[in-house]
Each structure stands twice: as C-alpha cells, then as structure tokens.
Amino acid sequence: MGIIIWLIVGAIAGWLAGMVVKGGGFGLIGDIIVGIIGGLIAGWLLPRIGLVIVGGIVADIINAFIGAVILLVIVRLIKR
C-alpha cells in the first residue's frame, strides 16, 4: 500500500511542479519520477534548513512539491 501512496503523491507533486516551472511536465511516468525524487530532496533538505511540514498526506504532497520544484529548476538551469 505504501508504494501506491508514493506513486500518487509523486504524480500530484510532479504534475504541480511541472505547472509551476515553465516548460510543462514530463508525462505521467516522468511526473511521478520527478515527484518521488522531489520528495527525497525535500525530505533531506528541508529539515536541514529548519523547515519541517507535518500533517499527513497533504504535508507529503507539499514537501514533494517543494522538492520537485527545486529539482526542475536545477534541471532547467543545466539544460541551458
């Protein structure tokens, strides 16, 4: 059941990040991957800067979204 939650959170966060960062998303699979990697980035980075969001699945989506936006911005800068 945990993997399904990861996929759902990753898909939502990746899709939202694709909407915020210009250039659109990467399709369903790409958005899921971006969202999951974003969740890992946020899970590592946010506590180190003193920002911890708790509160269930909504907090997980927000965390993954923040990480996915960071990831997409870095990818866009590298592609330039």
C-alpha positions as CSV (number, residue, x, y, z in Angstrom):
1,M,0.0,0.0,0.0
2,G,2.9,2.3,0.7
3,I,4.2,2.2,-2.9
4,I,0.7,3.2,-4.2
5,I,0.8,6.2,-1.9
6,W,4.3,7.1,-3.1
7,L,3.1,7.0,-6.7
8,I,0.0,9.1,-6.0
9,V,2.0,11.7,-4.0
10,G,4.7,11.7,-6.7
11,A,2.3,12.1,-9.5
12,I,0.5,15.0,-7.9
13,A,3.7,16.8,-6.8
14,G,5.4,16.2,-10.1
15,W,2.4,17.5,-12.1
16,L,2.0,20.6,-9.9
17,A,5.8,21.3,-10.1
18,G,5.5,20.9,-13.9
19,M,2.7,23.5,-13.9
20,V,4.7,26.0,-11.8
21,V,8.1,25.6,-13.6
22,K,7.7,26.7,-17.2
23,G,8.1,24.1,-19.8
24,G,5.3,21.7,-18.7
25,G,5.6,18.3,-17.3
26,F,7.3,15.1,-18.4
27,G,4.2,12.9,-18.9
28,L,2.7,10.7,-16.3
29,I,5.7,8.5,-15.6
30,G,8.1,11.4,-15.7
31,D,5.9,13.5,-13.3
32,I,5.8,10.5,-10.9
33,I,9.6,10.2,-11.0
34,V,10.1,13.9,-10.6
35,G,7.7,13.9,-7.7
36,I,9.3,11.0,-5.9
37,I,12.8,12.4,-6.4
38,G,11.4,15.8,-5.2
39,G,10.1,14.1,-2.1
40,L,13.5,12.6,-1.4
41,I,15.2,16.0,-2.0
42,A,12.7,17.8,0.3
43,G,13.0,15.1,3.0
44,W,16.7,15.6,3.1
45,L,17.0,19.4,2.5
46,L,14.0,20.9,4.4
47,P,14.9,19.6,7.9
48,R,18.4,20.9,7.4
49,I,17.2,24.4,6.9
50,G,14.7,24.2,9.7
51,L,11.5,23.8,7.7
52,V,9.5,20.8,8.6
53,I,5.9,20.3,7.4
54,V,4.0,17.6,9.2
55,G,0.3,16.6,8.9
56,G,-0.3,13.5,6.8
57,I,-0.6,13.1,3.1
58,V,-1.2,16.8,2.3
59,A,2.1,17.6,4.0
60,D,3.8,14.9,2.0
61,I,2.4,16.4,-1.2
62,I,3.6,19.9,-0.2
63,N,7.1,18.5,0.7
64,A,7.4,16.6,-2.5
65,F,6.1,19.6,-4.5
66,I,8.8,21.8,-3.0
67,G,11.5,19.3,-3.8
68,A,10.2,18.7,-7.3
69,V,10.2,22.4,-8.0
70,I,13.8,22.6,-6.8
71,L,14.7,19.6,-9.0
72,L,13.0,21.1,-12.1
73,V,14.7,24.5,-11.6
74,I,18.1,22.8,-11.4
75,V,17.3,20.7,-14.5
76,R,16.2,23.8,-16.5
77,L,19.4,25.6,-15.5
78,I,21.6,22.7,-16.5
79,K,19.7,22.4,-19.9
80,R,20.5,26.0,-20.7
